[in-house]
Amino acid sequence: MISSKQPSKHQKTKLGKFLGRNEEVVLVTTIGPRYFWINFFMLMPFAFLLVGLSKFSHLVRMRQSYTYALTNRRFLIIRGIFSRKIVTAPLTAITHVTIEQSFLQRFLFNTGHLVIITAGFDQREIVIEHIANPVGFKVMIEELTQKLEGEDIGDEDDETKEIAEIRAISA
């Protein structure tokens, strides 16, 4: 599964304002820690020379401003420090998830890009870059999606039974 810890109390409180009723945070992550620290120490000498300052600041901003949260109902992407952009995708709308990893991402950083395709009129593509343990994250999304699909099937059976009972009473 995913090596990330369960969401902390602070993360649950911080994300609580974005959640609906009966929705709980399952996982909160950002860019991969190994990716961050290796690039941090590689860019540090160049940042002092002002040559790599823009790449160094971009790396730090990515770490601070990108939050990916997976709940029992949907997937949230929260971007920004001062201004904020929030993208959500209901797990029931996710059609498939693809992982893209280069050799270095796979073996050195243990990161990758997760591409989530959603159903809808424009079939949007959500790309999450440099996420830690993308295979575990993909498996978790698929498990939650299957669980929700199972609940929907159970709900339909209950609705079908109720309709049959109403028809039986009215007949």
MODELLER restraints for C-alpha pairs under 7 A, 6 or more apart:
rsr = mdl.restraints
at = mdl.atoms
rsr.add(forms.Gaussian(group=physical.xy_distance, feature=features.Distance(at['CA:1:A'], at['CA:136:A']), mean=4.92, stdev=0.5))
rsr.add(forms.Gaussian(group=physical.xy_distance, feature=features.Distance(at['CA:2:A'], at['CA:133:A']), mean=6.45, stdev=0.5))
rsr.add(forms.Gaussian(group=physical.xy_distance, feature=features.Distance(at['CA:2:A'], at['CA:136:A']), mean=4.73, stdev=0.5))
rsr.add(forms.Gaussian(group=physical.xy_distance, feature=features.Distance(at['CA:2:A'], at['CA:137:A']), mean=6.25, stdev=0.5))
rsr.add(forms.Gaussian(group=physical.xy_distance, feature=features.Distance(at['CA:6:A'], at['CA:26:A']), mean=6.96, stdev=0.5))
rsr.add(forms.Gaussian(group=physical.xy_distance, feature=features.Distance(at['CA:6:A'], at['CA:27:A']), mean=5.97, stdev=0.5))
rsr.add(forms.Gaussian(group=physical.xy_distance, feature=features.Distance(at['CA:7:A'], at['CA:26:A']), mean=6.93, stdev=0.5))
rsr.add(forms.Gaussian(group=physical.xy_distance, feature=features.Distance(at['CA:7:A'], at['CA:27:A']), mean=5.74, stdev=0.5))
rsr.add(forms.Gaussian(group=physical.xy_distance, feature=features.Distance(at['CA:7:A'], at['CA:28:A']), mean=5.73, stdev=0.5))
rsr.add(forms.Gaussian(group=physical.xy_distance, feature=features.Distance(at['CA:12:A'], at['CA:25:A']), mean=6.61, stdev=0.5))
rsr.add(forms.Gaussian(group=physical.xy_distance, feature=features.Distance(at['CA:23:A'], at['CA:71:A']), mean=6.61, stdev=0.5))
rsr.add(forms.Gaussian(group=physical.xy_distance, feature=features.Distance(at['CA:23:A'], at['CA:72:A']), mean=6.14, stdev=0.5))
rsr.add(forms.Gaussian(group=physical.xy_distance, feature=features.Distance(at['CA:23:A'], at['CA:73:A']), mean=6.47, stdev=0.5))
rsr.add(forms.Gaussian(group=physical.xy_distance, feature=features.Distance(at['CA:24:A'], at['CA:71:A']), mean=5.45, stdev=0.5))
rsr.add(forms.Gaussian(group=physical.xy_distance, feature=features.Distance(at['CA:24:A'], at['CA:72:A']), mean=5.95, stdev=0.5))
rsr.add(forms.Gaussian(group=physical.xy_distance, feature=features.Distance(at['CA:25:A'], at['CA:69:A']), mean=6.90, stdev=0.5))
rsr.add(forms.Gaussian(group=physical.xy_distance, feature=features.Distance(at['CA:25:A'], at['CA:70:A']), mean=6.06, stdev=0.5))
rsr.add(forms.Gaussian(group=physical.xy_distance, feature=features.Distance(at['CA:25:A'], at['CA:71:A']), mean=4.25, stdev=0.5))
rsr.add(forms.Gaussian(group=physical.xy_distance, feature=features.Distance(at['CA:25:A'], at['CA:72:A']), mean=6.65, stdev=0.5))
rsr.add(forms.Gaussian(group=physical.xy_distance, feature=features.Distance(at['CA:26:A'], at['CA:70:A']), mean=5.54, stdev=0.5))
rsr.add(forms.Gaussian(group=physical.xy_distance, feature=features.Distance(at['CA:26:A'], at['CA:71:A']), mean=4.91, stdev=0.5))
rsr.add(forms.Gaussian(group=physical.xy_distance, feature=features.Distance(at['CA:26:A'], at['CA:72:A']), mean=6.35, stdev=0.5))
rsr.add(forms.Gaussian(group=physical.xy_distance, feature=features.Distance(at['CA:27:A'], at['CA:69:A']), mean=5.69, stdev=0.5))
rsr.add(forms.Gaussian(group=physical.xy_distance, feature=features.Distance(at['CA:27:A'], at['CA:70:A']), mean=5.09, stdev=0.5))
rsr.add(forms.Gaussian(group=physical.xy_distance, feature=features.Distance(at['CA:27:A'], at['CA:71:A']), mean=6.85, stdev=0.5))
rsr.add(forms.Gaussian(group=physical.xy_distance, feature=features.Distance(at['CA:28:A'], at['CA:68:A']), mean=5.70, stdev=0.5))
rsr.add(forms.Gaussian(group=physical.xy_distance, feature=features.Distance(at['CA:28:A'], at['CA:69:A']), mean=4.41, stdev=0.5))
rsr.add(forms.Gaussian(group=physical.xy_distance, feature=features.Distance(at['CA:28:A'], at['CA:70:A']), mean=6.41, stdev=0.5))
rsr.add(forms.Gaussian(group=physical.xy_distance, feature=features.Distance(at['CA:29:A'], at['CA:67:A']), mean=6.05, stdev=0.5))
rsr.add(forms.Gaussian(group=physical.xy_distance, feature=features.Distance(at['CA:29:A'], at['CA:68:A']), mean=5.27, stdev=0.5))
rsr.add(forms.Gaussian(group=physical.xy_distance, feature=features.Distance(at['CA:29:A'], at['CA:69:A']), mean=6.49, stdev=0.5))
rsr.add(forms.Gaussian(group=physical.xy_distance, feature=features.Distance(at['CA:30:A'], at['CA:63:A']), mean=6.58, stdev=0.5))
rsr.add(forms.Gaussian(group=physical.xy_distance, feature=features.Distance(at['CA:30:A'], at['CA:66:A']), mean=5.85, stdev=0.5))
rsr.add(forms.Gaussian(group=physical.xy_distance, feature=features.Distance(at['CA:30:A'], at['CA:67:A']), mean=5.05, stdev=0.5))
rsr.add(forms.Gaussian(group=physical.xy_distance, feature=features.Distance(at['CA:30:A'], at['CA:68:A']), mean=5.81, stdev=0.5))
rsr.add(forms.Gaussian(group=physical.xy_distance, feature=features.Distance(at['CA:30:A'], at['CA:131:A']), mean=6.39, stdev=0.5))
rsr.add(forms.Gaussian(group=physical.xy_distance, feature=features.Distance(at['CA:31:A'], at['CA:63:A']), mean=6.14, stdev=0.5))
rsr.add(forms.Gaussian(group=physical.xy_distance, feature=features.Distance(at['CA:31:A'], at['CA:130:A']), mean=5.19, stdev=0.5))
rsr.add(forms.Gaussian(group=physical.xy_distance, feature=features.Distance(at['CA:31:A'], at['CA:131:A']), mean=4.68, stdev=0.5))
rsr.add(forms.Gaussian(group=physical.xy_distance, feature=features.Distance(at['CA:31:A'], at['CA:132:A']), mean=6.09, stdev=0.5))
rsr.add(forms.Gaussian(group=physical.xy_distance, feature=features.Distance(at['CA:32:A'], at['CA:111:A']), mean=5.93, stdev=0.5))
rsr.add(forms.Gaussian(group=physical.xy_distance, feature=features.Distance(at['CA:32:A'], at['CA:130:A']), mean=5.96, stdev=0.5))
rsr.add(forms.Gaussian(group=physical.xy_distance, feature=features.Distance(at['CA:32:A'], at['CA:131:A']), mean=5.15, stdev=0.5))
rsr.add(forms.Gaussian(group=physical.xy_distance, feature=features.Distance(at['CA:32:A'], at['CA:132:A']), mean=3.97, stdev=0.5))
rsr.add(forms.Gaussian(group=physical.xy_distance, feature=features.Distance(at['CA:34:A'], at['CA:109:A']), mean=5.34, stdev=0.5))
rsr.add(forms.Gaussian(group=physical.xy_distance, feature=features.Distance(at['CA:35:A'], at['CA:109:A']), mean=4.95, stdev=0.5))
rsr.add(forms.Gaussian(group=physical.xy_distance, feature=features.Distance(at['CA:35:A'], at['CA:111:A']), mean=6.99, stdev=0.5))
rsr.add(forms.Gaussian(group=physical.xy_distance, feature=features.Distance(at['CA:40:A'], at['CA:56:A']), mean=6.94, stdev=0.5))
rsr.add(forms.Gaussian(group=physical.xy_distance, feature=features.Distance(at['CA:43:A'], at['CA:52:A']), mean=6.38, stdev=0.5))
rsr.add(forms.Gaussian(group=physical.xy_distance, feature=features.Distance(at['CA:43:A'], at['CA:56:A']), mean=5.88, stdev=0.5))
rsr.add(forms.Gaussian(group=physical.xy_distance, feature=features.Distance(at['CA:46:A'], at['CA:52:A']), mean=4.72, stdev=0.5))
rsr.add(forms.Gaussian(group=physical.xy_distance, feature=features.Distance(at['CA:46:A'], at['CA:53:A']), mean=6.88, stdev=0.5))
rsr.add(forms.Gaussian(group=physical.xy_distance, feature=features.Distance(at['CA:47:A'], at['CA:53:A']), mean=4.26, stdev=0.5))
rsr.add(forms.Gaussian(group=physical.xy_distance, feature=features.Distance(at['CA:47:A'], at['CA:56:A']), mean=6.33, stdev=0.5))
rsr.add(forms.Gaussian(group=physical.xy_distance, feature=features.Distance(at['CA:65:A'], at['CA:79:A']), mean=5.31, stdev=0.5))
rsr.add(forms.Gaussian(group=physical.xy_distance, feature=features.Distance(at['CA:65:A'], at['CA:80:A']), mean=4.72, stdev=0.5))
rsr.add(forms.Gaussian(group=physical.xy_distance, feature=features.Distance(at['CA:65:A'], at['CA:81:A']), mean=5.35, stdev=0.5))
rsr.add(forms.Gaussian(group=physical.xy_distance, feature=features.Distance(at['CA:66:A'], at['CA:78:A']), mean=5.97, stdev=0.5))
rsr.add(forms.Gaussian(group=physical.xy_distance, feature=features.Distance(at['CA:66:A'], at['CA:79:A']), mean=4.75, stdev=0.5))
rsr.add(forms.Gaussian(group=physical.xy_distance, feature=features.Distance(at['CA:66:A'], at['CA:80:A']), mean=6.71, stdev=0.5))
rsr.add(forms.Gaussian(group=physical.xy_distance, feature=features.Distance(at['CA:67:A'], at['CA:77:A']), mean=5.91, stdev=0.5))
rsr.add(forms.Gaussian(group=physical.xy_distance, feature=features.Distance(at['CA:67:A'], at['CA:78:A']), mean=5.11, stdev=0.5))
rsr.add(forms.Gaussian(group=physical.xy_distance, feature=features.Distance(at['CA:67:A'], at['CA:79:A']), mean=6.43, stdev=0.5))
rsr.add(forms.Gaussian(group=physical.xy_distance, feature=features.Distance(at['CA:68:A'], at['CA:76:A']), mean=5.83, stdev=0.5))
rsr.add(forms.Gaussian(group=physical.xy_distance, feature=features.Distance(at['CA:68:A'], at['CA:77:A']), mean=4.74, stdev=0.5))
rsr.add(forms.Gaussian(group=physical.xy_distance, feature=features.Distance(at['CA:68:A'], at['CA:78:A']), mean=6.39, stdev=0.5))
rsr.add(forms.Gaussian(group=physical.xy_distance, feature=features.Distance(at['CA:69:A'], at['CA:75:A']), mean=6.01, stdev=0.5))
rsr.add(forms.Gaussian(group=physical.xy_distance, feature=features.Distance(at['CA:69:A'], at['CA:76:A']), mean=5.05, stdev=0.5))
rsr.add(forms.Gaussian(group=physical.xy_distance, feature=features.Distance(at['CA:69:A'], at['CA:77:A']), mean=6.45, stdev=0.5))
rsr.add(forms.Gaussian(group=physical.xy_distance, feature=features.Distance(at['CA:70:A'], at['CA:76:A']), mean=6.28, stdev=0.5))
rsr.add(forms.Gaussian(group=physical.xy_distance, feature=features.Distance(at['CA:72:A'], at['CA:144:A']), mean=6.53, stdev=0.5))
rsr.add(forms.Gaussian(group=physical.xy_distance, feature=features.Distance(at['CA:73:A'], at['CA:90:A']), mean=6.13, stdev=0.5))
rsr.add(forms.Gaussian(group=physical.xy_distance, feature=features.Distance(at['CA:73:A'], at['CA:91:A']), mean=5.79, stdev=0.5))
rsr.add(forms.Gaussian(group=physical.xy_distance, feature=features.Distance(at['CA:74:A'], at['CA:88:A']), mean=6.75, stdev=0.5))
rsr.add(forms.Gaussian(group=physical.xy_distance, feature=features.Distance(at['CA:74:A'], at['CA:89:A']), mean=5.56, stdev=0.5))
rsr.add(forms.Gaussian(group=physical.xy_distance, feature=features.Distance(at['CA:74:A'], at['CA:90:A']), mean=4.07, stdev=0.5))
rsr.add(forms.Gaussian(group=physical.xy_distance, feature=features.Distance(at['CA:74:A'], at['CA:91:A']), mean=4.73, stdev=0.5))
rsr.add(forms.Gaussian(group=physical.xy_distance, feature=features.Distance(at['CA:75:A'], at['CA:88:A']), mean=5.54, stdev=0.5))
rsr.add(forms.Gaussian(group=physical.xy_distance, feature=features.Distance(at['CA:75:A'], at['CA:89:A']), mean=5.17, stdev=0.5))
rsr.add(forms.Gaussian(group=physical.xy_distance, feature=features.Distance(at['CA:75:A'], at['CA:90:A']), mean=6.21, stdev=0.5))
rsr.add(forms.Gaussian(group=physical.xy_distance, feature=features.Distance(at['CA:75:A'], at['CA:91:A']), mean=6.60, stdev=0.5))
rsr.add(forms.Gaussian(group=physical.xy_distance, feature=features.Distance(at['CA:76:A'], at['CA:86:A']), mean=6.96, stdev=0.5))
rsr.add(forms.Gaussian(group=physical.xy_distance, feature=features.Distance(at['CA:76:A'], at['CA:87:A']), mean=5.76, stdev=0.5))
rsr.add(forms.Gaussian(group=physical.xy_distance, feature=features.Distance(at['CA:76:A'], at['CA:88:A']), mean=4.49, stdev=0.5))
rsr.add(forms.Gaussian(group=physical.xy_distance, feature=features.Distance(at['CA:76:A'], at['CA:89:A']), mean=6.64, stdev=0.5))
rsr.add(forms.Gaussian(group=physical.xy_distance, feature=features.Distance(at['CA:77:A'], at['CA:86:A']), mean=5.64, stdev=0.5))
rsr.add(forms.Gaussian(group=physical.xy_distance, feature=features.Distance(at['CA:77:A'], at['CA:87:A']), mean=5.07, stdev=0.5))
rsr.add(forms.Gaussian(group=physical.xy_distance, feature=features.Distance(at['CA:77:A'], at['CA:88:A']), mean=6.33, stdev=0.5))
rsr.add(forms.Gaussian(group=physical.xy_distance, feature=features.Distance(at['CA:78:A'], at['CA:85:A']), mean=5.92, stdev=0.5))
rsr.add(forms.Gaussian(group=physical.xy_distance, feature=features.Distance(at['CA:78:A'], at['CA:86:A']), mean=4.62, stdev=0.5))
rsr.add(forms.Gaussian(group=physical.xy_distance, feature=features.Distance(at['CA:78:A'], at['CA:87:A']), mean=6.59, stdev=0.5))
rsr.add(forms.Gaussian(group=physical.xy_distance, feature=features.Distance(at['CA:79:A'], at['CA:85:A']), mean=5.18, stdev=0.5))
rsr.add(forms.Gaussian(group=physical.xy_distance, feature=features.Distance(at['CA:79:A'], at['CA:86:A']), mean=6.39, stdev=0.5))
rsr.add(forms.Gaussian(group=physical.xy_distance, feature=features.Distance(at['CA:91:A'], at['CA:145:A']), mean=5.51, stdev=0.5))
rsr.add(forms.Gaussian(group=physical.xy_distance, feature=features.Distance(at['CA:92:A'], at['CA:145:A']), mean=6.22, stdev=0.5))
rsr.add(forms.Gaussian(group=physical.xy_distance, feature=features.Distance(at['CA:93:A'], at['CA:118:A']), mean=5.29, stdev=0.5))
rsr.add(forms.Gaussian(group=physical.xy_distance, feature=features.Distance(at['CA:93:A'], at['CA:119:A']), mean=5.11, stdev=0.5))
rsr.add(forms.Gaussian(group=physical.xy_distance, feature=features.Distance(at['CA:94:A'], at['CA:116:A']), mean=6.85, stdev=0.5))
rsr.add(forms.Gaussian(group=physical.xy_distance, feature=features.Distance(at['CA:94:A'], at['CA:117:A']), mean=5.90, stdev=0.5))
rsr.add(forms.Gaussian(group=physical.xy_distance, feature=features.Distance(at['CA:94:A'], at['CA:118:A']), mean=4.28, stdev=0.5))
rsr.add(forms.Gaussian(group=physical.xy_distance, feature=features.Distance(at['CA:94:A'], at['CA:119:A']), mean=6.11, stdev=0.5))
rsr.add(forms.Gaussian(group=physical.xy_distance, feature=features.Distance(at['CA:95:A'], at['CA:117:A']), mean=5.72, stdev=0.5))
rsr.add(forms.Gaussian(group=physical.xy_distance, feature=features.Distance(at['CA:95:A'], at['CA:118:A']), mean=5.32, stdev=0.5))
rsr.add(forms.Gaussian(group=physical.xy_distance, feature=features.Distance(at['CA:95:A'], at['CA:119:A']), mean=5.97, stdev=0.5))
rsr.add(forms.Gaussian(group=physical.xy_distance, feature=features.Distance(at['CA:96:A'], at['CA:116:A']), mean=6.17, stdev=0.5))
rsr.add(forms.Gaussian(group=physical.xy_distance, feature=features.Distance(at['CA:96:A'], at['CA:117:A']), mean=5.51, stdev=0.5))
rsr.add(forms.Gaussian(group=physical.xy_distance, feature=features.Distance(at['CA:97:A'], at['CA:114:A']), mean=6.93, stdev=0.5))
rsr.add(forms.Gaussian(group=physical.xy_distance, feature=features.Distance(at['CA:97:A'], at['CA:115:A']), mean=5.69, stdev=0.5))
rsr.add(forms.Gaussian(group=physical.xy_distance, feature=features.Distance(at['CA:97:A'], at['CA:116:A']), mean=4.57, stdev=0.5))
rsr.add(forms.Gaussian(group=physical.xy_distance, feature=features.Distance(at['CA:97:A'], at['CA:117:A']), mean=6.26, stdev=0.5))
rsr.add(forms.Gaussian(group=physical.xy_distance, feature=features.Distance(at['CA:97:A'], at['CA:138:A']), mean=6.62, stdev=0.5))
rsr.add(forms.Gaussian(group=physical.xy_distance, feature=features.Distance(at['CA:98:A'], at['CA:114:A']), mean=5.82, stdev=0.5))
rsr.add(forms.Gaussian(group=physical.xy_distance, feature=features.Distance(at['CA:98:A'], at['CA:115:A']), mean=4.97, stdev=0.5))
rsr.add(forms.Gaussian(group=physical.xy_distance, feature=features.Distance(at['CA:98:A'], at['CA:116:A']), mean=6.42, stdev=0.5))
rsr.add(forms.Gaussian(group=physical.xy_distance, feature=features.Distance(at['CA:99:A'], at['CA:112:A']), mean=6.66, stdev=0.5))
rsr.add(forms.Gaussian(group=physical.xy_distance, feature=features.Distance(at['CA:99:A'], at['CA:113:A']), mean=5.77, stdev=0.5))
rsr.add(forms.Gaussian(group=physical.xy_distance, feature=features.Distance(at['CA:99:A'], at['CA:114:A']), mean=4.75, stdev=0.5))
rsr.add(forms.Gaussian(group=physical.xy_distance, feature=features.Distance(at['CA:99:A'], at['CA:115:A']), mean=6.20, stdev=0.5))
rsr.add(forms.Gaussian(group=physical.xy_distance, feature=features.Distance(at['CA:99:A'], at['CA:134:A']), mean=6.74, stdev=0.5))
rsr.add(forms.Gaussian(group=physical.xy_distance, feature=features.Distance(at['CA:100:A'], at['CA:112:A']), mean=5.78, stdev=0.5))
rsr.add(forms.Gaussian(group=physical.xy_distance, feature=features.Distance(at['CA:100:A'], at['CA:113:A']), mean=5.05, stdev=0.5))
rsr.add(forms.Gaussian(group=physical.xy_distance, feature=features.Distance(at['CA:100:A'], at['CA:114:A']), mean=6.41, stdev=0.5))
rsr.add(forms.Gaussian(group=physical.xy_distance, feature=features.Distance(at['CA:101:A'], at['CA:112:A']), mean=4.72, stdev=0.5))
rsr.add(forms.Gaussian(group=physical.xy_distance, feature=features.Distance(at['CA:101:A'], at['CA:113:A']), mean=6.38, stdev=0.5))
rsr.add(forms.Gaussian(group=physical.xy_distance, feature=features.Distance(at['CA:105:A'], at['CA:111:A']), mean=5.09, stdev=0.5))
rsr.add(forms.Gaussian(group=physical.xy_distance, feature=features.Distance(at['CA:105:A'], at['CA:112:A']), mean=5.80, stdev=0.5))
rsr.add(forms.Gaussian(group=physical.xy_distance, feature=features.Distance(at['CA:106:A'], at['CA:112:A']), mean=6.90, stdev=0.5))
rsr.add(forms.Gaussian(group=physical.xy_distance, feature=features.Distance(at['CA:110:A'], at['CA:132:A']), mean=6.13, stdev=0.5))
rsr.add(forms.Gaussian(group=physical.xy_distance, feature=features.Distance(at['CA:110:A'], at['CA:133:A']), mean=5.78, stdev=0.5))
rsr.add(forms.Gaussian(group=physical.xy_distance, feature=features.Distance(at['CA:111:A'], at['CA:130:A']), mean=5.13, stdev=0.5))
rsr.add(forms.Gaussian(group=physical.xy_distance, feature=features.Distance(at['CA:111:A'], at['CA:131:A']), mean=5.25, stdev=0.5))
rsr.add(forms.Gaussian(group=physical.xy_distance, feature=features.Distance(at['CA:111:A'], at['CA:132:A']), mean=4.56, stdev=0.5))
rsr.add(forms.Gaussian(group=physical.xy_distance, feature=features.Distance(at['CA:111:A'], at['CA:133:A']), mean=5.56, stdev=0.5))
rsr.add(forms.Gaussian(group=physical.xy_distance, feature=features.Distance(at['CA:111:A'], at['CA:134:A']), mean=6.21, stdev=0.5))
rsr.add(forms.Gaussian(group=physical.xy_distance, feature=features.Distance(at['CA:112:A'], at['CA:129:A']), mean=6.46, stdev=0.5))
rsr.add(forms.Gaussian(group=physical.xy_distance, feature=features.Distance(at['CA:112:A'], at['CA:130:A']), mean=4.88, stdev=0.5))
rsr.add(forms.Gaussian(group=physical.xy_distance, feature=features.Distance(at['CA:112:A'], at['CA:131:A']), mean=5.64, stdev=0.5))
rsr.add(forms.Gaussian(group=physical.xy_distance, feature=features.Distance(at['CA:112:A'], at['CA:132:A']), mean=6.96, stdev=0.5))
rsr.add(forms.Gaussian(group=physical.xy_distance, feature=features.Distance(at['CA:112:A'], at['CA:134:A']), mean=5.80, stdev=0.5))
rsr.add(forms.Gaussian(group=physical.xy_distance, feature=features.Distance(at['CA:113:A'], at['CA:127:A']), mean=6.66, stdev=0.5))
rsr.add(forms.Gaussian(group=physical.xy_distance, feature=features.Distance(at['CA:113:A'], at['CA:128:A']), mean=5.46, stdev=0.5))
rsr.add(forms.Gaussian(group=physical.xy_distance, feature=features.Distance(at['CA:113:A'], at['CA:129:A']), mean=4.45, stdev=0.5))
rsr.add(forms.Gaussian(group=physical.xy_distance, feature=features.Distance(at['CA:113:A'], at['CA:130:A']), mean=5.50, stdev=0.5))
rsr.add(forms.Gaussian(group=physical.xy_distance, feature=features.Distance(at['CA:113:A'], at['CA:131:A']), mean=6.34, stdev=0.5))
rsr.add(forms.Gaussian(group=physical.xy_distance, feature=features.Distance(at['CA:114:A'], at['CA:127:A']), mean=5.72, stdev=0.5))
rsr.add(forms.Gaussian(group=physical.xy_distance, feature=features.Distance(at['CA:114:A'], at['CA:128:A']), mean=5.07, stdev=0.5))
rsr.add(forms.Gaussian(group=physical.xy_distance, feature=features.Distance(at['CA:114:A'], at['CA:129:A']), mean=6.60, stdev=0.5))
rsr.add(forms.Gaussian(group=physical.xy_distance, feature=features.Distance(at['CA:114:A'], at['CA:134:A']), mean=6.48, stdev=0.5))
rsr.add(forms.Gaussian(group=physical.xy_distance, feature=features.Distance(at['CA:115:A'], at['CA:125:A']), mean=6.61, stdev=0.5))
rsr.add(forms.Gaussian(group=physical.xy_distance, feature=features.Distance(at['CA:115:A'], at['CA:126:A']), mean=5.62, stdev=0.5))
rsr.add(forms.Gaussian(group=physical.xy_distance, feature=features.Distance(at['CA:115:A'], at['CA:127:A']), mean=4.56, stdev=0.5))
rsr.add(forms.Gaussian(group=physical.xy_distance, feature=features.Distance(at['CA:115:A'], at['CA:128:A']), mean=6.47, stdev=0.5))
rsr.add(forms.Gaussian(group=physical.xy_distance, feature=features.Distance(at['CA:116:A'], at['CA:125:A']), mean=5.69, stdev=0.5))
rsr.add(forms.Gaussian(group=physical.xy_distance, feature=features.Distance(at['CA:116:A'], at['CA:126:A']), mean=4.97, stdev=0.5))
rsr.add(forms.Gaussian(group=physical.xy_distance, feature=features.Distance(at['CA:116:A'], at['CA:127:A']), mean=6.43, stdev=0.5))
rsr.add(forms.Gaussian(group=physical.xy_distance, feature=features.Distance(at['CA:117:A'], at['CA:123:A']), mean=6.70, stdev=0.5))
rsr.add(forms.Gaussian(group=physical.xy_distance, feature=features.Distance(at['CA:117:A'], at['CA:124:A']), mean=6.10, stdev=0.5))
rsr.add(forms.Gaussian(group=physical.xy_distance, feature=features.Distance(at['CA:117:A'], at['CA:125:A']), mean=4.74, stdev=0.5))
rsr.add(forms.Gaussian(group=physical.xy_distance, feature=features.Distance(at['CA:117:A'], at['CA:126:A']), mean=6.46, stdev=0.5))
rsr.add(forms.Gaussian(group=physical.xy_distance, feature=features.Distance(at['CA:118:A'], at['CA:124:A']), mean=5.65, stdev=0.5))
rsr.add(forms.Gaussian(group=physical.xy_distance, feature=features.Distance(at['CA:118:A'], at['CA:125:A']), mean=6.50, stdev=0.5))
